[in-house]
Amino acid sequence: MEGRCPHRPRRKTHPSLHRLETAGEGTRPPSVARRIPCPLNWDKTKRASAALFRPASVMQLPHLRPYAKNPLYFLTVCTDGRRPVLADPHTSELLKTIWLRSAEHDGWFVGRYLIMPDHVHLFARPARDALACSEWHKSWKSISARGIARFASVSPPVWQRGYFDHFVRSAASYAEKWEYVRHNPVRAGLVQLPEDWPWQGVIHDLRY
């Protein structure tokens, strides 16, 4: 056992490294040709090191939506029991006034809107310090319900509980949804052309 202490166990060497080094013995310098010990968990160590020094560009980062901080909402609100009590001059003016004041009082800016006999469609955008969407809906629905009940001579509740909302994710989506909304009176047989429907308008110019 020349060249090795009999009381010292032979260190294990990874097979691939052993073949690489012994194949060139006699032609390489002694510092290269001698065996290099490798830990038993060499494969795990190599994988961990590769992960540690992997370029940051390959990391999967969460996608941040551009509308997340200042979204544009497409909202639909229906009357209770879908009663046709909305399409009249008094209700239209009442809703327009409330939505106009919402910007100052609640932080919600209403853009385009259309009032059908039993539901309304509107686009709205909140300020950074605005009320939560659900709280804002409770506010304007509660205020408007009293006036609508008086104008239409109906008993409460005027509005259906809840509402339908959708994030508008692009200018193309905004245009597509408004085009669909403005044709609602035509599909319902109430007018011949979308522009003939009187209960629609724009309060704030909300551009995507």
C-alpha positions, 0 to 999 in steps of 0.5 A, a space after each residue: 500500500 505504498 503512498 497511502 496511510 493504512 489507517 486512513 480510508 480511501 476518499 471516494 471519487 466521482 466516477 466521471 472525474 476518476 475516468 477523466 483524470 486517470 485517462 491522461 496520466 503520464 501526459 499531464 502535470 502531476 497537479 492535474 493527473 492525480 485524483 481529486 476527491 469529490 463529495 458524495 453529494 456532488 450532483 446536489 451541490 452542482 445543481 444548487 450552485 447552478 441555481 444560485 448563479 442563474 441569471 436573473 433574466 430567467 426568473 419568472 416574475 408576476 405579471 403586473 397589469 397596467 390597469 391595476 392601480 387605476 382601473 376602468 370599470 364597466 358596470 351594469 345595475 338592474 332594477 328590482 324585479 326588472 321593473 321598467 321604471 328608469 327611462 324617463 326625463 326625471 330619472 335620467 336627470 336625477 342619475 346624471 346629477 348624482 353621478 356628477 357629484 360622485 367625483 367630488 363626494 365619493 371619488 368615482 368618475 362616471 364616463 359614458 352611460 346608457 339608461 334602459 327601462 330596467 337597467 343601466 350601463 356605465 363606465 367609471 373610474 375611481 380616484 386613488 382615495 375613492 370609496 370601495 366599489 361596493 360602497 359607492 354603489 350602495 351610496 348612489 343607489 340609496 340616494 337615487 332610489 328615493 327620487 325614482 320611487 317618487 317619480 315612478 310611483 313605485 314601492 322600494 326596493 327600486 334597485 336589485 341587490 348587487 351589480 355586475 362589474 368588469 375590468 376594461 383591459 384595453 382601448 379596443 375592449 372599451 370601444 367594443 363594449 360601448 358599441 354593444 351598449 349603445 345598440 341595446 335600445 335598437 335590439 330591444 325595438 325601442 328606436 331605429 338608430 342608437 343615436 335616437 335613444 335619449 337616455 345616454 350621455 357622457 359625464 367625464 371623458 374617461 380615456 383608456 
